Amino acid sequence: MTTLLSFGSNGSGQLGLDHKEDVSSPSLVVSHHPRSTFPSSVAQVAAGGNHTLLLLTNHWVLFSGDFYKGEINPFFAPLGLPDDLSTTITSIAATWSASLLATPSKIWSHGTGPKGELGLGPGITSAPQFQLIPNFPPPSTKIASLSASMSHAVALLDNGQAYGWGAGRKGQLGPDQRPAVFLPTLISCSFPVVKALCGKEFTLLLGVPSTGDFFILGSDKFGIKSNAPSDLKGWKDVGAGWGSVVALKEDGSLVSWGRDDHCQLAPLDIGPVEKIAVGSEHALALTKNGKILAWGWGEHGNCGPLEENKKERVNVIQIPEEYSLGDQEITALGAGCATSWIAFEKRE
């Protein structure tokens, strides 16, 4: 059984706390799932502007927040997907106001997307129900993962190719700088891609950790391209914010570059790190000695109590005594649009 805590921006109930007030201390997420609270581990958190999706390891998807044009759900509930989709989801993503679900062979989208974020075809900017993205993926390929930011999305295929759709005016989907791309379009890359990430106006494509190859498309605002390192050899995980990138290396060190006007970049003196999660303008880290740290823009409490944010670049996040870890371990971190997430469960 997994316990999930959340904190930060909550004006539309996107934290799943059964109310709509911001909180700055990790608080227990409420689930109205008919079977149990969280019957399996949290595999992925996808947070849009005012809504959140949770993918569990049993492939169920739960949601909270403003799911479609003011339809607010302040607690986590199942999506109510068709039977042929509800137990086969392997990846999720969220733009500001759209949701994306993928199986190995299909992608479904829902919500609103004036710049093509839904990927459903020219001129389709709204989908009240989940709809299938047509004619995708290409024959003999499978969908490996999804990524999205405010207004564009990328699907990574099992053959190392990446396809993107949504806002492309800054070149984040390739050299053809179109304001809106309404269908998945191949992004040219010189190496097989194993991980794809979306920032606000850029896309980051990564090759295997042993080579450290990566490719950044889009705007160079905040030096996201010009200040990047020469390679990312030995990366373990990488996250993209709206204007910054944080990479976790296998040795526990962090590398980051890009926007830093609100301390979005990773501090250098926090010791070996085990896990990271990167939100729009903040990040979380679990250190190897068990501390949960937060840094960046935390006006909504997503980096902990506001008075602490005024004193230190890095906050140590305290788990309230009533949720004390005890014999449990942290299994996942999540970070979205000024939202933060901590999942833990009993050690095996």
C-alpha positions in Angstrom: 0.0 0.0 0.0 1.4 3.4 -1.0 1.0 6.6 1.0 1.1 9.8 -1.0 1.8 13.3 0.4 1.5 16.6 -1.6 2.1 20.3 -1.0 2.1 23.5 -2.9 -0.4 25.2 -5.3 -4.0 23.9 -4.8 -6.4 26.6 -6.1 -8.2 24.0 -8.3 -7.8 21.0 -5.9 -4.9 19.6 -8.0 -3.1 18.4 -4.8 -5.9 15.9 -4.2 -6.4 17.0 -0.6 -10.3 17.3 -0.8 -10.0 21.1 -0.5 -8.7 24.1 -2.6 -6.2 25.8 -0.3 -2.4 26.0 -0.8 -0.4 24.0 1.8 3.3 24.3 2.6 3.7 21.1 4.6 3.4 17.6 3.1 -0.3 16.6 3.5 -2.1 13.3 3.0 -3.6 12.8 -0.4 -7.2 11.7 -0.5 -8.4 9.0 -2.9 -12.0 8.0 -3.6 -10.8 5.0 -5.6 -13.5 2.3 -5.0 -11.0 -0.5 -4.2 -8.5 1.0 -1.8 -6.4 4.1 -1.3 -3.5 3.3 -3.5 -3.4 -0.4 -4.2 0.0 -0.3 -5.9 3.0 2.0 -6.2 3.0 5.4 -7.9 4.8 5.0 -11.2 4.5 8.5 -12.5 3.1 11.9 -11.6 2.0 14.3 -14.4 1.0 17.7 -13.4 -0.6 20.3 -15.6 -1.4 23.9 -14.8 -4.4 23.0 -12.6 -4.8 19.3 -12.7 -2.8 16.2 -11.8 -2.6 12.6 -13.2 -1.2 9.6 -11.3 -0.1 6.4 -13.0 0.1 3.4 -10.7 2.2 0.4 -11.3 -0.9 -1.7 -11.9 -1.6 0.7 -14.9 -4.6 2.5 -13.3 -4.8 6.3 -13.8 -6.2 8.6 -11.2 -6.9 12.4 -11.5 -7.6 15.5 -9.4 -8.1 19.2 -10.0 -9.6 21.1 -12.9 -9.9 18.3 -15.4 -11.9 20.1 -18.2 -13.1 23.7 -18.4 -13.9 24.2 -14.7 -14.9 20.6 -13.8 -13.1 20.6 -10.5 -12.4 17.3 -8.6 -10.4 18.1 -5.4 -9.5 14.5 -4.7 -8.0 11.6 -6.7 -10.5 9.4 -8.5 -10.3 7.0 -11.4 -10.6 8.4 -14.9 -13.4 6.0 -15.9 -11.6 4.8 -19.0 -13.0 2.2 -21.4 -12.2 -1.4 -20.3 -9.7 -1.9 -23.1 -7.7 1.1 -22.0 -8.1 1.2 -18.2 -5.5 -1.5 -17.4 -3.0 -1.0 -20.2 -1.7 2.6 -19.6 2.1 2.7 -19.5 2.9 6.4 -19.7 1.1 9.7 -18.9 1.9 13.4 -19.5 0.1 16.8 -19.1 0.4 20.1 -20.8 -1.1 23.2 -19.1 -4.7 22.1 -19.9 -4.5 18.8 -21.7 -3.9 15.2 -20.6 -2.1 12.4 -22.5 -2.3 8.7 -21.9 -0.2 6.1 -23.8 -0.3 2.3 -24.2 2.5 0.7 -26.2 0.4 1.0 -29.4 -1.8 4.1 -28.9 -2.0 7.7 -27.5 -5.2 9.2 -26.2 -5.6 13.0 -25.4 -8.2 15.0 -23.6 -8.7 18.7 -22.6 -7.9 21.9 -24.5 -4.9 22.7 -26.7 -5.0 25.8 -28.9 -1.5 25.2 -30.2 -2.1 21.6 -31.2 -1.3 20.1 -27.8 -4.0 17.4 -28.2 -2.3 16.0 -31.4 -5.7 15.1 -32.8 -5.4 16.9 -36.2 -5.6 20.4 -37.7 -8.0 22.7 -36.0 -8.9 20.4 -33.1 -8.3 22.4 -29.9 -10.8 20.8 -27.5 -11.6 17.2 -26.5 -14.3 16.8 -23.8 -13.5 13.0 -23.7 -10.3 11.1 -24.4 -9.8 10.7 -28.1 -7.3 8.6 -30.0 -4.4 10.3 -31.8 -4.9 9.0 -35.4 -2.4 7.0 -37.3 0.3 6.9 -34.6 2.7 5.4 -33.9 4.2 4.3 -37.2 3.9 0.6 -38.2 6.2 -1.8 -36.4 7.0 0.6 -33.5 5.8 1.0 -30.0 5.5 4.0 -27.7 8.1 4.0 -25.0 7.2 7.1 -23.1 5.5 10.5 -23.1 6.8 13.9 -22.0 5.1 17.3 -22.0 5.4 20.9 -20.8 3.2 23.9 -20.9 2.3 23.8 -24.6 4.0 20.9 -26.4 4.5 17.2 -26.1 6.9 14.5 -27.2 6.4 10.7 -27.7 9.5 8.5 -27.6 9.3 5.3 -29.6 11.1 2.0 -29.0 13.3 2.5 -32.1 14.9 5.6 -30.7 12.8 8.1 -32.6 11.0 11.1 -31.1 7.8 12.7 -32.4 6.4 16.0 -31.1 3.3 18.2 -31.4 2.0 21.4 -30.0 3.7 24.8 -29.9 6.7 24.9 -32.3 7.3 28.6 -32.9 10.7 28.5 -31.0 11.9 25.5 -32.9 11.3 23.1 -30.0 9.8 20.6 -32.5 12.5 21.1 -35.2 13.7 23.7 -37.7 10.2 24.1 -39.2 9.1 26.8 -36.7 5.3 26.6 -36.8 3.2 28.2 -34.2 1.0 25.1 -33.9 1.7 21.5 -34.8 -1.5 19.5 -34.7 -0.2 16.0 -35.4 2.9 14.0 -34.2 5.9 15.1 -36.3 9.3 13.3 -36.4 12.1 15.3 -34.7 15.4 14.7 -36.4 18.2 13.5 -34.1 21.6 12.0 -35.0 21.5 9.3 -32.2 18.9 6.9 -30.8 16.9 8.7 -28.1 16.3 6.9 -24.8 14.7 9.8 -22.9 12.9 12.9 -24.1 12.0 16.0 -21.9 10.0 19.1 -22.6 10.7 22.6 -21.2 8.5 25.6 -21.7 10.2 26.5 -25.1 12.7 23.7 -25.6 13.0 20.0 -26.0 15.8 17.9 -24.6 16.7 14.5 -26.2 19.1 12.1 -24.5 21.1 9.2 -25.7 22.3 6.3 -23.6 24.1 7.3 -20.4 27.4 5.7 -21.4 27.8 8.1 -24.3 26.3 11.2 -22.7 24.9 12.4 -26.0 22.1 14.9 -25.8 20.4 17.4 -28.2 18.5 20.6 -27.3 16.0 22.1 -29.7 14.2 25.4 -29.3 14.9 28.7 -27.6 18.2 29.5 -26.0 16.5 31.7 -23.4 18.4 31.5 -20.1 21.3 29.9 -21.8 19.5 26.5 -22.0 21.6 25.6 -25.0 24.6 27.8 -24.8 25.4 27.1 -21.2 24.8 23.3 -21.4 27.6 21.0 -20.5 29.6 19.2 -23.2 28.0 15.8 -22.4 26.0 14.1 -19.7 27.9 10.8 -19.4 26.8 8.7 -16.5 23.4 10.3 -16.1 20.9 8.4 -13.9 17.9 10.7 -14.3 17.2 14.1 -15.9 14.4 16.5 -15.4 13.4 19.7 -17.2 11.7 22.7 -15.8 10.2 25.6 -17.7 13.6 27.2 -18.2 16.2 24.9 -16.6 17.5 21.3 -16.6 18.7 19.2 -13.6 20.6 16.0 -14.2 21.4 13.3 -11.6 24.6 11.4 -12.2 25.2 7.7 -11.2 27.6 8.9 -8.5 24.9 11.0 -6.8 26.1 14.4 -8.0 23.8 16.9 -9.7 24.5 19.0 -12.8 22.1 21.8 -13.8 21.9 24.8 -16.1 19.4 27.4 -17.3 17.2 29.8 -15.5 18.2 30.6 -11.9 16.5 33.9 -10.9 14.6 32.0 -8.2 17.4 29.5 -7.4 16.0 26.9 -9.8 19.5 25.4 -10.3 20.7 22.6 -8.1 22.8 23.5 -5.1 26.3 22.0 -5.2 26.8 21.1 -1.5 23.9 18.8 -0.6 25.8 15.5 -0.8 25.0 12.3 -2.8 21.4 12.3 -4.2 19.3 9.2 -4.8 16.2 10.6 -6.6 15.1 13.9 -8.2 11.9 15.5 -9.4 11.9 18.8 -11.4 8.8 21.0 -11.6 8.0 24.2 -13.5 10.4 26.4 -11.5 11.5 24.2 -8.5 13.0 20.8 -7.8 13.0 18.1 -5.1 15.8 15.7 -4.2 16.0 12.6 -2.0 19.6 12.4 -0.6 21.2 9.0 0.1 21.0 9.7 3.8 17.2 10.1 3.6 16.7 13.8 3.5 14.1 15.4 1.2 15.3 18.8 -0.1 13.6 21.4 -2.2 14.8 24.5 -4.0 13.6 27.1 -6.5 10.4 29.3 -6.7 8.2 28.3 -3.8 5.6 31.0 -3.4 2.8 28.5 -3.1 4.5 26.4 -0.5 5.8 23.8 -2.9 9.3 24.2 -1.4 8.1 24.1 2.2 7.0 26.9 4.6 7.4 30.3 3.1 9.3 31.8 6.0 12.0 29.2 5.4 12.2 30.0 1.7 13.3 33.6 2.6 16.3 32.3 4.6 17.9 29.5 2.7 18.5 28.4 -0.9 17.6 24.9 0.0 14.8 23.7 2.3 14.8 20.4 4.2 11.2 19.1 3.9 9.9 17.7 7.2 7.5 14.9 7.1 4.8 15.6 9.7 4.9 13.2 12.7 1.5 11.7 11.9 2.9 10.4 8.6 6.3 9.4 10.1 8.2 7.0 7.7 9.1 4.5 10.4 9.7 1.2 8.6 8.7 2.8 5.3 10.8 4.0 2.4 10.4 6.8 -0.1 9.6 5.3 -3.5 8.9 8.3 -5.7 9.1 12.1 -5.9 7.0 14.3 -8.1 7.1 18.0 -9.0 4.7 19.9 -11.2 3.4 23.5 -11.7 4.3 24.7 -8.1 3.2 21.3 -6.7 5.3 18.7 -4.9 4.7 15.0 -4.2 6.3 12.3 -2.0 5.3 8.6 -2.1 6.4 6.0 0.4 5.5 2.5 1.4 6.6 -0.3 3.7 10.1 -1.8 3.1 9.9 -5.3 1.8 
